[in-house]
C-alpha cells in the first residue's frame, strides 16, 4: 500500500493520528476506517486461515490483525504456536507489526518473493485485503502464483480474497472502473492523509472464472471458492492447493 496509508495506521497506533484518512476519486471522497485494522481477527466460523499449516506467510500484513490471530493459534499436531512471517513493504507498518508482537517481519514487496525467501520455506500463505489485484492482469497473477509456488512446499495451501466485479456493491465502490469493452474491471485507490496525497494504485478485479483460468499452467489448483456474506457478500475467498 502507499506510504500515506501506512503512515496513517502507524500514527493511529502511536496515538499521533492526524486524520481523517480519505479515499479520493476526483472530487469524490470517502473517509477510511483506520481503527478497524486493529480489531481482533477471529479464526472461528470456518475462516479459511484456520486450516493453514505452519510455517505461514502473511502477504501484505497491514497492522497485523490476521498475523497475530494465526500466530496465537495452537496447531492440532503439537500444540505449538503457528509460525508466521509477515511481509510488508512499508517501514511504518514494519514498526507497527513488530511492536504489536508479530514474531517475524520482513520488509519486502509481496511480488518479489523469490528475492527474499528460499524454496519450500512455507506450508501456508495468505493475502487478505484484495491485494492480489495489484498484479493488474492474468499474466501478472499467474507470475505471482509461480513465485508463491517457489517459496512454498509441495503440500502447501494458499488463501486470498477479492471483490466480485459483477456485484452491485463492488460497482458502487469509490474508484471502480470498467473498461470500455466491458470485459474487465479495475479499482483505482488513492489516499489522502494529513495534507499528503498518495500515488494512485491500480487493482484488477478478477472474476471467479478468471481465477480458475489464472491457475492453469501453475502448480496450483482451486480447492475452494467461497462467496462472502452479509456486508461482505460482494467479496470471495479462494483457497488454492498444490497439484
N, C-alpha and C positions, 0 to 999 in steps of 0.2 A: 504494500500500500504506500501511499505518498507520505512524505515526511510530515506534512501538515496534519494528516490523520494520526500518525504515530505520536507526534508531539502533543496533540490534544489528549490522547489516552495517558501519556506519560504525566502531563500536568495534572490531570484528574486524580491519578493515583497518588501524586505527591502533594495534593491539596493546593495546587497552584493554577487551577483551571481558570482560563480567561475566555470562556466560551461566549456564545454557543459555537459548536462545530456545525457547519452547514454543508449540505449538498447544493451545488449550483448547476443550473442548466439554462444559460441565457439569463433572462430576467426572473426565472422561477427559482425559488429557494425553498429548501426543506431542512428543518433542524434535525440533526442526527443524535440519536440516543447514545451517549457515551457511557453512562452508568451501567447499561446492560452488558457491556463487555466484561464487567467484573462480577456479574451474578454467578452463583454456583451452577455448574453444569451437572445434570443428573444422568446417570447411565442406566436408569430404570426404564421400564415400558418398552423394551425391545430396541433400545438405542443400538445402532449398528456398531458403534465404537466399543461396546461392551464385549464383543466377540473377538476383538483383535488380540493376537498373542504377542507378548513382548519378545524382543525389543521393538518399540513402536516409534515411528517417525511422524511428527506433527508438522505439517507443511503450512506455513503462514499462521503461526500460533497466536498472533494478536496479543492480548493481555493474559493469555494462559488458561482460559476457562476450561477448555477440553483437556489440555495437558495436565492440569492439576487433578482433574477427575480421573483420568486414565492412570496417572501416576499413583494415586491413592487407592486404586482398586487392587484387591488381592486376587492373584491368579488362582484358579481352582487346582492347578497342578501342585504347587509347592507353598502357597500362601505368601510368596514373596511379593514385594511391590513391583508393579509393572515398570519397566524401564522406558522412559520417554525421552526422545531427543526433539527439542523444539527448534524449528527453523524460522528465523525472521531476518529480513534484510536491514531493518532499522535499528540503529544503536539505541534510540529512545525506547523501543519495545524490548530489546535485549535486556536493558537495565530493569524494566518492569518485570519481565519474566524471571530473571534471576532473583530479584528482591522478593517476589511472591513465593519462591521456593521450588521453581521448576529445576530439577537436578542437573539437566544437561541442556544448554542453549548454544546454538551455533548461528552466528551472524552470516546469513547466506540467502541467496535468491532460490526459491523453490524450483526454478527452471535451470539450475546449474548443479544438479545433484552429483553428477559424476566427478565434479571438481572438488567435492567436499567429503564424499563418503566412499568406502570400499565396496566391492561387490559382496552381495549377500549379507549386508550389515543389519537388515531389519526383517522381522517376520510380519509386521503390520505397518500400515501407513494410512494417513487420512489428511484431508483438507476440508475444513468447514468454513463456509463463508463465500461459496461460489467462485473461489479464486482460480480454479482450473480454467475459467473463462478467459483469463489473461493470455491463454495460449492462442487466442484470436482466430484459429482456423482448425479444421480437422487434421491437416498435416501437422500443425503445431501441437495439437492434443496428442496425436499419435507419437510424435517425437518425445513429448513429456512422459508418456506411458512407457516408452522404451528406456528412458533414463531411470524411471522408477523401478522398472523390472531389473535393471542392472544392480541397484543397491538393495534389492530385497531377495529373500531366499526363495527356492523353488516352490515352497508351500505357502507363500505369502498371500495376504489378503489386503486390499486397499479400499478405502471408502472416501467418496467425495460427494458433494451436493451441487445443485444447480437450479436455476429458475426455468420453469416451463415457458418458453417464449410464446406459446399459443394461448396461455391463460390470461383472462381479462385483467387480473390483478397485476401480473407482470407487465402487461402492456400499459398499465397506468403508472408504473414506477417512473420517478424522475430520471431523465436521461435515456429512456427507452428509444431505440432506433430500429426501424425496419428498412431493409434495403429496397430500392425501387422495384426490383423483380419480385419481392415478397417471398423470397426463398430462405432468407436468413434474418436473424435479429441480433441486435447488439445492445449494450448499455454503456453509456459514457458517464463516468463518475469523476467529479471534480469537487474538491473540498475547499472550504474557506474557514480559517480559524485565526483569531487574534490579529486580524488585518492582513494575513498572508493567504495567498491563493495558490493551491497546489496545482501541479500539472495534471491534465486530464488523463484518465485511464480508460482504455477501451476493453470491454469484456464481450466475448462472443457468447451468446445464449444458445446452448446446444439442446436440441430435442432428444428425447429418449432414443429415437431411431438413429440419430447421428452418433450417440454414444456407442450403440451397437456396431455401427459402421467403423468407428474410430478404433475399436479393439482388434479389428481384422488385421492380421499380419503382425500382431504383437504377441507377447507371452501371456496376455490377459484374456479372460472371458467374463462376460457379465453374469455373475452368480445371482444377483437380486437387484431389482429396481423397484423402489417403494415410493409412492406418491406421498407428499406431505398432507397434513390435515389441519383443521382449524384456521388460525391466522396464517399458517404456512402451507395452505393447500396448493399454492402456485409454485411450490418447490418439489424437488425429488431428491432421493438419496440413492446412490449407486454403490453396490458392493461388487468389487472385482476379485477374481481368484486367478491364480496362475493355472495355466492349462498344460 
